[in-house]
Amino acid sequence: MTPAARVLGWAGLALVVAVNGWMLASVAMNRAGAPGSTLAMTERELSPPFGWPAAREDSGLALRIVWRIPTRATDGSVATPGYPDFHALPEWIDEATLAELGVDIARLRAIGPARGGMPTEREAYVALEFDGAAYAATLARARARATSERELAQAHPGKPELASRATGAEENARNEERRTSRLFVVAAGSDAATLRARYPDRTRGAIVRAVLRPVRLADGRAGAYLGHLAVGEVLVPLDRRAAFVDPSPAGTVRSPNDPVGRYDVTVAWGTRHEPWIVAARARP
């Protein structure tokens, strides 16, 4: 081995050691002291990767955090179990919030409908609310819509399209009751402490980092989509893997009416607003 090759080899090794050391220090810093939040959730909010449990031997299991956006009362959209609401427009991201995050509102309003020219993404703190008012309102709307569509179909028995709408609304209500995530993103801001003061229950709410995508809305106002959480997955440590071994035979197809919830998981968020699993158990 030439001297230059030795130098490169030692430099590469030093880089690996430095990166690993930084990662370990970052984890230790995040978990120092009492957790900022501790939420006891299920598979509804923490979705396994595609192909699970076929990949049950994979030691790199990570669960996707399934967040949702509260929808408008008149919005007929439905949630898909296991997937975040990437395309929902948060009503609570107003121009004042965007200005607080450093978005030039006048420039954003002036952008025409053509593509391009949008401001760059902004990192912000967001409040996650678990099984709270946002979920209760969404569930109530789904149930009310199912009742309304069923009554309308019953009043017009010769209208197959009404019967189909009623069936879809009832299925959506069942999903809201048993399958979709109860974890909603309900606010955003530049200061984590301010959001925590608004949502003080640390067993029902977490303050996390996220990325917002500012846009010019059709009516000319400034708005934003929630692009993604800064940390959108939580790794399953090896000593918790037993809770995620699905006892059902490989290839088993679950009925759409079965509830999502093959496991219970308690997730904590630390000083860096990053999650880790503190407890997990398989459901009987």
BAFI-3210 file (N, C-alpha, C; in Angstrom, 3 decimals, decimal comma, padded with zeros to 6 digits):
// residues 284
n [1|2|3|4|5|6|7|8|9|10|11|12|13|14|15|16|17|18|19|20|21|22|23|24|25|26|27|28|29|30|31|32|33|34|35|36|37|38|39|40|41|42|43|44|45|46|47|48|49|50|51|52|53|54|55|56|57|58|59|60|61|62|63|64|65|66|67|68|69|70|71|72|73|74|75|76|77|78|79|80|81|82|83|84|85|86|87|88|89|90|91|92|93|94|95|96|97|98|99|100|101|102|103|104|105|106|107|108|109|110|111|112|113|114|115|116|117|118|119|120|121|122|123|124|125|126|127|128|129|130|131|132|133|134|135|136|137|138|139|140|141|142|143|144|145|146|147|148|149|150|151|152|153|154|155|156|157|158|159|160|161|162|163|164|165|166|167|168|169|170|171|172|173|174|175|176|177|178|179|180|181|182|183|184|185|186|187|188|189|190|191|192|193|194|195|196|197|198|199|200|201|202|203|204|205|206|207|208|209|210|211|212|213|214|215|216|217|218|219|220|221|222|223|224|225|226|227|228|229|230|231|232|233|234|235|236|237|238|239|240|241|242|243|244|245|246|247|248|249|250|251|252|253|254|255|256|257|258|259|260|261|262|263|264|265|266|267|268|269|270|271|272|273|274|275|276|277|278|279|280|281|282|283|284]
n.u [000,846|000,577|001,971|000,151|-002,258|-002,494|-002,871|-005,309|-006,921|-006,775|-007,898|-010,506|-011,413|-011,280|-013,233|-015,569|-015,619|-015,925|-018,429|-020,131|-019,714|-020,790|-023,473|-024,186|-023,810|-025,749|-028,124|-027,945|-028,113|-030,694|-032,243|-031,718|-032,648|-036,146|-038,669|-040,059|-042,598|-044,862|-046,472|-048,995|-049,594|-050,940|-050,891|-052,392|-051,427|-048,737|-047,306|-046,371|-043,656|-044,050|-044,873|-044,432|-045,727|-043,806|-041,193|-040,203|-037,852|-036,039|-033,727|-033,774|-036,164|-038,523|-041,046|-043,576|-044,651|-047,907|-049,449|-052,099|-054,165|-056,485|-059,618|-061,745|-065,102|-066,893|-065,582|-065,352|-063,412|-061,594|-059,679|-056,805|-056,079|-052,982|-051,408|-049,887|-051,397|-050,457|-051,410|-053,288|-054,557|-053,608|-055,778|-055,035|-052,583|-051,903|-051,455|-050,162|-048,759|-047,022|-045,549|-044,276|-042,550|-040,770|-041,507|-041,943|-044,705|-045,932|-044,488|-045,098|-047,853|-047,834|-046,967|-047,749|-050,121|-048,525|-046,031|-043,181|-041,023|-041,961|-041,540|-038,774|-038,767|-039,788|-038,581|-040,280|-041,804|-044,283|-047,447|-048,436|-051,419|-052,887|-055,613|-057,544|-059,361|-059,401|-059,499|-061,901|-063,770|-063,476|-064,280|-066,938|-068,009|-067,714|-069,438|-071,868|-072,120|-072,337|-074,802|-076,506|-076,175|-077,109|-079,792|-080,662|-080,333|-082,148|-084,492|-084,693|-084,977|-084,599|-082,246|-079,214|-076,734|-076,911|-077,115|-074,584|-072,996|-073,832|-072,885|-070,121|-069,766|-070,461|-068,475|-066,245|-066,815|-066,606|-063,913|-062,816|-063,542|-062,123|-059,724|-058,196|-055,616|-055,320|-053,817|-053,165|-051,939|-051,994|-051,209|-048,745|-045,535|-042,793|-041,576|-040,954|-041,610|-043,750|-045,750|-045,959|-047,047|-049,597|-050,522|-050,463|-050,666|-048,752|-049,120|-050,886|-050,098|-047,448|-044,562|-042,972|-040,460|-040,941|-041,374|-042,514|-044,284|-044,575|-047,233|-049,065|-052,399|-055,482|-057,244|-055,577|-054,447|-051,787|-050,533|-049,771|-048,467|-048,017|-045,053|-043,411|-042,654|-039,764|-038,460|-039,773|-040,134|-039,901|-037,457|-037,346|-036,006|-033,803|-034,400|-037,097|-038,315|-039,852|-042,491|-043,459|-043,679|-045,734|-048,197|-049,908|-050,440|-048,130|-048,973|-051,617|-054,701|-056,146|-059,422|-061,265|-062,844|-061,635|-060,041|-057,255|-054,422|-052,334|-050,392|-049,271|-047,662|-045,477|-044,285|-041,703|-040,723|-037,799|-035,378|-034,418|-036,588|-037,049|-038,136|-038,384|-038,800|-040,210|-041,665|-043,297|-045,749|-047,204|-050,539|-053,006]
n.v [-001,198|002,164|005,258|007,377|006,015|004,878|007,172|008,095|005,939|006,008|008,530|008,123|006,253|007,825|009,692|008,107|007,330|009,850|010,676|008,666|009,150|011,720|011,175|009,495|011,282|013,166|011,672|011,118|013,713|014,443|012,727|013,448|014,258|014,777|013,538|015,632|015,122|012,360|009,970|007,533|005,365|003,584|001,138|002,601|005,195|004,787|003,507|000,423|-000,488|-000,871|-004,132|-005,340|-007,935|-009,417|-008,727|-009,300|-010,175|-008,249|-006,198|-003,492|-002,089|000,511|002,753|004,586|007,857|008,710|011,412|013,848|016,404|018,720|018,866|021,016|021,807|021,487|019,924|017,133|015,202|012,176|010,277|008,186|005,189|004,736|006,553|009,785|013,125|014,500|016,191|017,890|021,096|023,139|024,981|026,494|027,605|030,681|033,994|035,556|033,669|032,679|034,987|035,282|033,160|034,089|034,400|036,243|037,906|039,748|039,378|036,699|036,839|038,227|036,490|034,873|032,472|030,753|028,145|027,992|030,312|030,275|030,770|029,395|026,302|026,272|025,692|024,812|024,815|022,496|021,601|018,505|016,827|014,328|012,198|014,149|017,261|017,837|015,314|014,365|016,155|015,563|012,877|013,154|014,619|012,741|010,703|012,113|012,740|010,169|009,371|011,292|010,756|008,139|008,440|010,018|008,261|006,289|007,702|007,939|005,375|004,420|005,374|004,563|005,835|007,357|005,384|004,283|006,436|006,576|004,138|004,549|006,709|005,547|003,605|005,270|006,469|004,229|003,686|005,992|005,559|003,240|002,789|004,920|007,411|009,111|011,266|014,557|017,440|020,569|023,218|025,771|027,372|029,632|029,299|026,945|026,888|028,660|027,326|025,074|026,206|026,726|024,191|022,344|019,716|017,027|014,366|014,173|015,791|016,772|018,709|019,272|019,356|020,536|020,763|023,337|024,241|027,088|028,604|030,287|030,846|030,003|032,132|034,247|034,691|034,090|030,920|027,620|024,314|021,379|019,942|017,779|015,991|016,819|014,674|011,912|009,260|006,572|004,680|001,178|-000,307|-003,129|-004,549|-004,188|-005,458|-007,796|-007,115|-006,530|-008,656|-010,166|-012,476|-013,690|-015,895|-015,809|-013,780|-013,503|-011,909|-009,090|-008,305|-005,471|-004,414|-004,980|-003,668|-001,391|-002,051|-003,767|-003,552|-001,766|001,272|003,334|006,497|008,815|012,274|014,190|016,647|017,672|017,510|015,090|011,731|008,662|005,191|004,127|002,136|-000,901|-003,192|-006,229|-006,656|-008,859]
n.w [000,000|-000,874|000,505|000,099|-000,224|002,288|003,836|002,809|003,549|006,390|006,739|005,778|007,661|009,969|009,342|009,340|012,041|013,220|012,200|013,237|015,943|016,157|015,568|017,714|019,831|019,169|019,476|022,226|023,254|022,437|023,976|026,548|029,851|030,822|028,584|025,982|025,063|025,290|023,601|023,418|021,017|018,101|015,423|013,673|013,726|013,378|010,866|009,340|007,068|003,468|002,413|004,831|006,913|005,499|005,385|007,903|009,048|008,648|010,084|010,052|010,652|010,359|011,403|009,823|010,566|010,703|009,861|009,840|008,290|009,517|007,898|005,896|006,910|004,846|003,107|001,055|000,961|001,707|004,077|003,612|005,088|006,756|005,350|005,184|005,024|002,512|000,511|001,533|002,357|004,881|006,881|009,029|008,555|008,104|006,619|008,505|010,029|008,058|007,498|009,942|009,733|007,926|005,262|002,307|001,958|000,200|-002,155|-002,650|-003,078|-005,460|-007,357|-010,345|-011,802|-013,243|-013,336|-011,152|-009,410|-006,808|-003,263|-001,390|000,500|003,951|007,176|010,109|013,384|014,345|015,780|016,903|017,423|019,261|019,061|019,707|019,686|016,922|015,681|016,784|015,681|012,962|012,892|013,750|011,601|009,540|010,380|010,408|007,711|006,636|007,703|006,531|003,762|003,652|004,414|002,291|000,141|000,862|000,611|-002,103|-003,681|-006,295|-007,331|-008,208|-008,048|-005,758|-003,832|-004,095|-003,259|-000,603|000,385|000,114|001,887|004,326|004,529|004,763|007,233|008,913|008,568|009,727|012,353|013,055|011,642|010,388|010,962|014,089|014,569|014,294|012,588|013,878|014,183|013,467|013,769|014,560|016,966|019,384|022,112|022,328|020,889|022,516|024,810|023,891|023,457|025,903|026,938|027,362|026,891|024,905|022,894|020,700|019,981|017,055|014,441|011,104|007,501|005,501|002,504|000,860|-001,017|-003,648|-003,392|-005,146|-004,892|-004,642|-002,178|000,238|001,106|002,414|002,057|004,054|003,760|004,778|007,828|009,721|010,877|009,909|010,425|012,802|014,295|014,965|017,697|018,206|020,539|020,767|018,716|018,854|019,290|016,833|015,176|013,117|013,889|012,095|009,293|006,534|003,782|004,423|003,983|005,255|006,399|005,192|007,193|009,564|012,453|012,376|014,144|015,240|017,041|019,954|020,597|022,363|021,964|022,376|022,313|022,198|023,410|021,039|019,502|018,253|017,566|019,508|020,298|023,286|024,436|023,482|022,370|021,223|020,135|021,492]
ca.u [000,000|001,367|001,692|-001,073|-003,398|-002,634|-003,456|-006,732|-007,595|-006,946|-008,834|-011,851|-011,766|-011,532|-014,521|-016,615|-015,659|-016,472|-019,871|-020,803|-019,664|-021,761|-024,811|-024,422|-023,945|-027,039|-029,150|-027,853|-028,616|-032,140|-032,897|-031,310|-033,745|-037,489|-039,162|-040,962|-043,931|-044,921|-047,782|-049,262|-050,322|-051,083|-050,568|-053,108|-050,567|-047,362|-047,542|-045,191|-043,281|-044,694|-044,353|-044,433|-044,626|-042,932|-039,817|-040,122|-036,495|-035,203|-033,430|-033,856|-037,570|-038,892|-042,477|-043,901|-045,587|-049,033|-050,086|-053,222|-054,502|-057,943|-060,240|-062,869|-066,377|-067,595|-064,697|-065,799|-062,286|-061,476|-058,304|-056,383|-055,346|-051,581|-050,687|-050,079|-052,188|-049,507|-052,050|-054,290|-054,144|-053,954|-056,423|-054,438|-051,385|-052,357|-050,379|-049,394|-047,828|-045,987|-044,680|-043,457|-041,533|-039,852|-041,979|-042,301|-046,098|-046,218|-043,897|-045,848|-049,136|-047,620|-046,610|-048,876|-050,465|-047,532|-045,110|-041,918|-041,038|-042,446|-040,480|-038,223|-039,408|-039,455|-038,681|-041,079|-042,309|-045,714|-048,045|-049,171|-052,466|-053,307|-056,930|-058,077|-060,513|-059,397|-060,000|-063,310|-064,560|-063,426|-065,117|-068,339|-068,409|-067,831|-070,671|-073,012|-072,224|-072,847|-076,235|-077,178|-076,172|-077,983|-081,186|-080,951|-080,481|-083,394|-085,608|-084,723|-084,482|-084,299|-081,060|-078,028|-075,598|-077,077|-076,775|-073,126|-072,478|-074,112|-071,953|-068,805|-069,756|-070,472|-067,140|-065,359|-067,091|-066,012|-062,464|-062,492|-063,732|-061,303|-058,530|-057,363|-054,809|-055,917|-052,746|-053,398|-051,104|-053,027|-050,689|-047,345|-044,938|-041,328|-041,075|-041,501|-042,175|-045,058|-046,691|-046,175|-047,960|-050,942|-050,882|-049,611|-050,796|-047,628|-049,539|-051,794|-049,547|-045,998|-044,052|-041,936|-040,018|-041,530|-041,040|-043,687|-044,090|-045,452|-047,861|-050,079|-053,671|-056,262|-057,877|-054,544|-053,844|-050,626|-050,808|-048,663|-048,712|-047,038|-044,311|-043,103|-042,025|-038,311|-038,205|-041,083|-040,164|-039,282|-036,787|-037,674|-034,769|-033,835|-035,025|-038,554|-038,792|-040,809|-043,854|-043,835|-043,726|-047,145|-048,398|-050,768|-049,663|-047,684|-049,927|-052,982|-055,330|-057,016|-060,691|-061,318|-063,570|-060,821|-059,364|-055,810|-053,907|-051,712|-049,423|-049,313|-046,313|-045,327|-043,209|-041,314|-039,960|-036,836|-035,007|-034,222|-037,884|-036,929|-038,843|-037,857|-039,759|-039,900|-042,375|-044,050|-046,276|-048,127|-051,878|-053,401]
ca.v [000,000|003,392|006,219|008,133|005,132|004,768|008,430|008,091|004,936|006,528|009,660|007,552|005,675|008,926|010,283|007,199|007,441|011,162|010,680|007,825|009,855|012,822|010,603|009,044|012,470|013,775|010,857|011,334|015,054|014,431|011,955|013,936|014,823|014,237|013,756|016,756|014,544|010,902|009,612|006,097|005,243|002,240|001,023|003,647|006,373|004,373|002,508|-000,363|-000,286|-001,717|-005,486|-005,927|-008,545|-010,275|-008,333|-009,315|-010,462|-007,087|-005,543|-002,049|-001,697|001,871|003,004|005,921|008,637|009,030|012,650|014,316|017,825|018,903|019,301|021,944|021,157|021,192|019,131|015,747|014,298|011,140|009,906|006,826|004,632|004,423|007,543|011,176|014,017|015,372|017,113|018,702|022,481|023,523|026,281|027,240|028,318|031,932|034,872|035,999|032,586|032,643|036,143|034,944|032,212|034,747|034,396|037,558|037,738|040,563|038,700|035,475|037,221|038,757|035,411|034,456|031,056|029,926|027,426|028,645|031,566|030,139|030,832|028,106|025,678|026,838|024,791|025,407|023,895|022,231|020,894|017,275|016,562|012,932|011,828|015,343|017,951|017,735|013,988|014,284|016,887|014,812|011,687|013,596|014,971|011,506|010,023|012,907|012,582|008,824|009,383|012,107|010,053|006,961|008,905|010,481|007,075|005,617|008,510|007,801|004,002|004,114|006,122|003,781|006,683|007,750|004,203|004,169|007,492|006,197|003,066|005,159|007,522|004,637|003,011|006,302|006,615|003,071|003,883|007,000|004,973|002,080|002,539|006,069|008,012|010,128|012,221|015,706|018,635|021,574|024,586|025,938|028,622|029,678|029,117|025,723|027,169|029,286|026,256|024,218|026,912|026,581|022,767|021,947|018,311|016,309|013,005|014,285|016,666|016,861|019,804|018,676|020,176|020,137|021,606|023,892|024,692|028,235|028,651|031,307|030,160|030,401|033,435|035,263|034,729|033,241|029,739|026,662|022,904|020,735|019,019|016,559|016,177|016,741|013,261|011,331|007,845|006,233|003,387|000,161|-000,933|-004,589|-005,124|-004,008|-006,065|-008,876|-006,581|-006,257|-009,903|-010,477|-013,916|-014,230|-016,552|-014,950|-013,684|-013,329|-010,649|-008,642|-007,739|-004,007|-004,033|-005,222|-002,447|-001,327|-001,962|-005,029|-003,277|-000,491|001,834|004,615|007,261|010,043|013,277|014,759|018,059|018,061|017,292|013,875|010,658|007,311|004,269|003,806|000,903|-001,485|-004,529|-006,763|-006,868|-010,278]
ca.w [000,000|-000,969|001,588|-000,182|000,037|003,749|004,326|002,449|004,371|007,745|006,679|005,670|008,951|010,902|009,001|009,826|013,504|013,565|011,904|014,234|017,225|016,113|015,646|019,087|020,671|018,850|020,123|023,670|023,540|022,255|025,038|027,862|030,631|030,611|027,213|025,783|024,882|025,237|023,062|023,313|019,755|017,558|014,005|012,946|013,641|013,102|009,829|008,949|005,666|002,464|002,401|006,163|007,653|004,710|005,702|009,363|009,499|008,390|011,359|009,884|010,623|010,756|011,297|009,298|011,373|009,822|010,307|009,031|008,349|009,654|006,653|006,032|007,214|003,597|002,258|000,945|000,808|002,728|004,377|003,285|006,238|006,570|004,559|005,605|004,161|001,831|-000,425|002,219|002,583|006,256|007,037|010,128|008,100|007,510|006,177|009,675|010,357|007,036|007,713|011,114|009,279|007,016|003,882|001,769|001,572|-000,984|-003,320|-002,902|-003,681|-006,804|-008,277|-011,171|-011,745|-013,933|-012,464|-010,868|-008,675|-005,443|-002,268|-000,988|001,653|005,245|008,322|011,179|014,399|014,238|016,909|016,634|018,417|019,164|019,576|020,350|019,102|015,458|015,306|017,173|014,694|011,711|013,070|013,785|010,237|008,754|010,805|009,955|006,258|006,369|008,007|005,522|002,474|003,776|004,390|000,933|-000,706|001,221|000,101|-003,561|-003,882|-007,688|-007,743|-007,821|-007,700|-004,352|-003,027|-004,115|-002,393|000,784|000,732|000,291|003,101|005,472|004,616|005,285|008,666|009,591|008,580|010,730|013,683|013,396|010,857|010,024|012,020|014,968|014,820|013,421|012,696|014,148|014,262|013,079|014,218|014,570|018,326|019,975|023,434|022,133|020,530|023,691|025,707|023,335|023,532|027,025|027,328|026,775|026,554|023,764|021,875|020,554|019,151|016,208|013,317|009,825|006,359|004,828|001,115|000,585|-002,343|-003,894|-003,546|-006,316|-004,660|-004,529|-000,846|000,486|001,920|002,423|002,321|004,914|002,919|005,527|009,125|009,622|011,160|009,622|010,790|014,081|014,169|015,963|018,182|018,164|021,732|020,666|017,488|019,090|019,242|015,455|014,414|012,885|014,021|011,057|008,243|005,441|002,682|004,912|003,609|006,326|005,971|005,321|008,398|010,743|012,890|012,314|015,502|015,642|018,090|020,679|020,662|023,041|021,336|023,070|021,569|023,122|023,382|019,637|018,856|017,463|018,267|019,690|020,918|024,675|024,798|022,368|022,644|020,239|020,645|021,414]
c.u [000,878|001,067|000,409|-002,310|-003,621|-003,295|-004,948|-007,509|-007,838|-007,921|-010,276|-012,320|-012,085|-012,883|-015,670|-016,761|-016,290|-017,973|-020,636|-020,821|-020,662|-023,175|-025,136|-024,612|-025,290|-028,175|-029,149|-028,401|-030,139|-032,852|-032,493|-032,501|-035,076|-037,933|-040,077|-042,403|-043,806|-046,328|-047,893|-050,172|-050,382|-050,634|-051,290|-052,224|-049,127|-047,419|-046,270|-044,861|-044,038|-044,037|-044,247|-045,721|-043,738|-041,467|-039,558|-038,716|-035,558|-034,977|-033,549|-035,266|-037,764|-040,380|-042,707|-044,916|-046,688|-049,768|-051,182|-053,413|-056,014|-058,530|-061,371|-064,157|-067,110|-066,768|-065,165|-064,675|-062,236|-060,008|-058,050|-055,607|-053,896|-050,764|-050,944|-050,871|-051,274|-050,193|-053,133|-053,723|-054,558|-054,587|-055,733|-053,095|-051,846|-051,161|-049,533|-048,361|-046,694|-045,022|-043,748|-042,314|-040,597|-040,256|-042,376|-043,728|-046,427|-045,675|-044,687|-047,193|-048,982|-047,286|-047,850|-049,113|-049,452|-046,605|-043,832|-042,099|-041,529|-041,281|-039,989|-038,963|-038,926|-039,573|-039,398|-041,314|-043,809|-046,172|-048,805|-050,162|-052,980|-054,662|-057,572|-059,243|-060,564|-059,926|-061,482|-064,198|-064,603|-064,315|-066,590|-068,838|-068,603|-069,112|-071,904|-073,207|-072,770|-074,346|-077,013|-077,266|-077,076|-079,448|-081,590|-081,162|-081,783|-084,613|-085,754|-084,185|-084,121|-083,045|-079,790|-076,836|-075,682|-076,740|-075,262|-072,477|-072,676|-073,148|-070,555|-068,708|-069,739|-069,112|-066,141|-065,570|-066,492|-064,494|-062,052|-062,609|-062,639|-059,948|-057,629|-056,654|-055,605|-054,916|-052,841|-052,370|-052,054|-052,513|-049,227|-046,837|-043,430|-040,740|-041,750|-042,178|-043,562|-046,113|-046,979|-047,123|-049,402|-051,441|-050,057|-049,665|-049,731|-047,940|-050,501|-051,216|-048,035|-045,662|-042,862|-041,554|-040,604|-041,098|-042,333|-043,313|-045,041|-045,981|-048,777|-051,381|-054,449|-056,903|-056,860|-053,880|-052,605|-051,039|-049,604|-049,197|-047,658|-046,319|-044,026|-042,609|-040,520|-037,825|-039,548|-041,207|-039,542|-038,726|-037,198|-036,373|-034,917|-034,545|-036,535|-039,141|-039,860|-042,250|-044,360|-043,767|-045,179|-047,350|-049,256|-049,918|-049,289|-048,713|-051,364|-053,506|-056,329|-058,286|-060,662|-062,022|-062,774|-060,126|-057,863|-055,298|-053,325|-050,676|-049,724|-047,881|-046,362|-044,089|-042,960|-040,588|-039,068|-036,529|-034,763|-035,486|-037,836|-037,493|-038,001|-038,900|-039,309|-040,611|-043,142|-044,534|-047,206|-049,493|-052,258|-054,351]
c.v [001,243|004,315|007,004|007,303|004,976|006,020|008,477|007,098|005,423|007,708|009,168|006,970|006,769|009,576|009,425|007,308|008,768|011,219|009,857|008,494|010,990|012,298|010,151|010,230|013,137|013,009|011,095|012,699|015,088|013,765|012,385|014,564|014,162|014,491|014,968|016,312|013,039|010,515|008,103|005,865|003,789|002,237|002,080|004,869|006,045|003,192|001,740|-000,137|-001,222|-003,095|-006,125|-006,723|-009,466|-009,982|-008,376|-009,603|-009,274|-006,323|-004,025|-001,528|-000,268|002,049|004,436|006,600|009,146|010,240|013,051|015,811|017,938|019,465|020,278|021,167|020,746|020,315|017,686|014,757|013,311|010,799|008,467|006,273|004,327|005,459|008,954|011,977|015,005|016,460|017,975|020,088|022,913|024,906|027,139|027,871|029,583|032,813|035,383|034,945|032,531|033,812|035,906|034,019|032,805|034,744|035,814|037,451|038,525|039,896|037,439|035,777|037,638|037,678|034,973|032,967|030,158|029,261|028,245|029,906|031,461|030,244|029,432|027,577|026,332|025,767|025,524|024,365|023,718|021,460|019,678|017,048|015,142|012,725|012,991|015,937|017,810|016,376|013,859|014,989|016,146|013,576|012,065|013,947|013,722|010,759|010,773|012,761|011,195|008,754|010,135|011,374|008,824|007,371|009,372|009,291|006,340|006,380|008,415|006,418|003,661|004,796|005,363|004,643|007,159|006,595|004,031|005,218|007,146|005,112|003,623|005,972|006,649|003,963|004,014|006,494|005,450|003,205|004,908|006,434|003,983|002,010|003,754|006,655|009,055|011,234|013,367|016,804|019,823|023,006|024,585|027,272|028,527|029,362|027,915|025,997|027,798|028,250|025,356|024,888|026,792|025,140|022,118|020,462|017,475|014,836|012,986|015,139|016,672|018,050|019,254|019,646|019,633|021,117|022,030|024,350|025,848|028,185|029,869|030,578|030,733|031,777|034,550|035,351|033,832|032,090|028,822|025,252|022,411|019,680|017,693|016,944|016,061|015,327|012,551|009,861|007,667|004,821|002,453|-000,479|-002,451|-005,182|-004,910|-004,751|-007,137|-008,395|-006,439|-007,495|-010,313|-011,988|-014,516|-014,873|-015,574|-014,954|-013,517|-011,945|-010,262|-008,031|-006,222|-003,548|-004,287|-003,928|-002,534|-001,187|-003,273|-004,821|-001,923|-000,005|003,170|005,305|008,527|010,959|014,008|016,219|018,564|017,825|016,101|012,692|009,408|006,480|003,945|002,543|000,413|-002,856|-004,945|-006,939|-008,332|-010,531]
c.w [000,000|000,204|001,363|000,118|001,533|004,322|004,031|003,294|005,784|007,778|006,588|006,984|009,966|010,635|009,507|011,338|013,921|013,335|012,934|015,596|017,284|016,242|017,064|020,025|020,440|019,518|021,626|024,064|023,451|023,426|026,442|028,576|030,324|029,179|027,141|025,630|024,872|024,819|022,923|022,112|019,291|016,098|013,170|012,734|013,253|012,137|009,493|007,486|004,738|002,471|003,766|006,324|006,844|005,017|007,196|009,878|009,299|009,685|011,265|009,850|011,128|010,504|010,819|010,209|010,462|010,390|009,330|009,222|008,549|008,369|006,926|006,259|005,944|002,664|002,249|000,799|001,962|002,902|003,958|004,462|005,882|005,828|005,091|004,580|003,436|001,013|000,227|002,498|003,995|006,315|008,084|009,747|007,377|007,156|007,355|010,076|009,351|007,180|008,895|010,728|008,233|005,561|003,475|001,204|000,305|-002,242|-003,658|-003,542|-005,139|-007,829|-009,038|-011,087|-012,441|-012,924|-012,259|-010,060|-007,248|-004,456|-001,910|000,236|002,941|006,319|009,441|012,253|014,175|015,464|016,396|017,769|018,215|019,840|020,338|019,593|017,582|015,006|015,637|016,146|013,361|011,774|013,065|012,393|009,384|009,109|010,304|008,451|005,907|006,620|006,935|004,183|002,520|003,705|002,992|-000,008|-000,419|000,698|-001,413|-003,934|-005,323|-008,207|-007,319|-007,436|-006,251|-003,424|-002,961|-003,219|-000,927|001,254|000,987|001,563|004,354|005,649|005,180|006,787|009,459|009,657|009,627|012,141|014,048|012,722|010,619|011,241|012,802|015,301|013,811|013,672|012,778|014,219|013,841|013,590|014,223|015,929|018,984|021,317|023,324|021,766|021,720|024,675|025,225|023,472|024,640|027,399|026,619|026,502|025,369|022,636|021,888|019,663|018,371|015,101|012,016|008,746|005,664|003,422|000,824|-000,848|-002,426|-004,195|-004,728|-006,141|-004,443|-003,170|-000,788|001,389|001,895|002,626|003,314|004,079|003,608|006,911|008,947|009,913|011,048|009,930|012,163|013,973|015,301|016,439|018,239|019,374|021,760|019,476|017,702|018,994|017,817|014,565|014,297|012,965|012,922|009,959|007,140|004,322|003,120|004,523|004,683|005,757|006,131|006,595|009,678|011,158|012,680|013,740|015,966|016,729|018,724|020,844|021,409|022,490|022,142|022,097|022,561|022,897|021,961|018,814|017,897|018,256|018,475|020,429|022,328|025,149|023,580|022,788|021,511|020,878|020,522|020,265]
res [m|t|p|a|a|r|v|l|g|w|a|g|l|a|l|v|v|a|v|n|g|w|m|l|a|s|v|a|m|n|r|a|g|a|p|g|s|t|l|a|m|t|e|r|e|l|s|p|p|f|g|w|p|a|a|r|e|d|s|g|l|a|l|r|i|v|w|r|i|p|t|r|a|t|d|g|s|v|a|t|p|g|y|p|d|f|h|a|l|p|e|w|i|d|e|a|t|l|a|e|l|g|v|d|i|a|r|l|r|a|i|g|p|a|r|g|g|m|p|t|e|r|e|a|y|v|a|l|e|f|d|g|a|a|y|a|a|t|l|a|r|a|r|a|r|a|t|s|e|r|e|l|a|q|a|h|p|g|k|p|e|l|a|s|r|a|t|g|a|e|e|n|a|r|n|e|e|r|r|t|s|r|l|f|v|v|a|a|g|s|d|a|a|t|l|r|a|r|y|p|d|r|t|r|g|a|i|v|r|a|v|l|r|p|v|r|l|a|d|g|r|a|g|a|y|l|g|h|l|a|v|g|e|v|l|v|p|l|d|r|r|a|a|f|v|d|p|s|p|a|g|t|v|r|s|p|n|d|p|v|g|r|y|d|v|t|v|a|w|g|t|r|h|e|p|w|i|v|a|a|r|a|r|p]
***
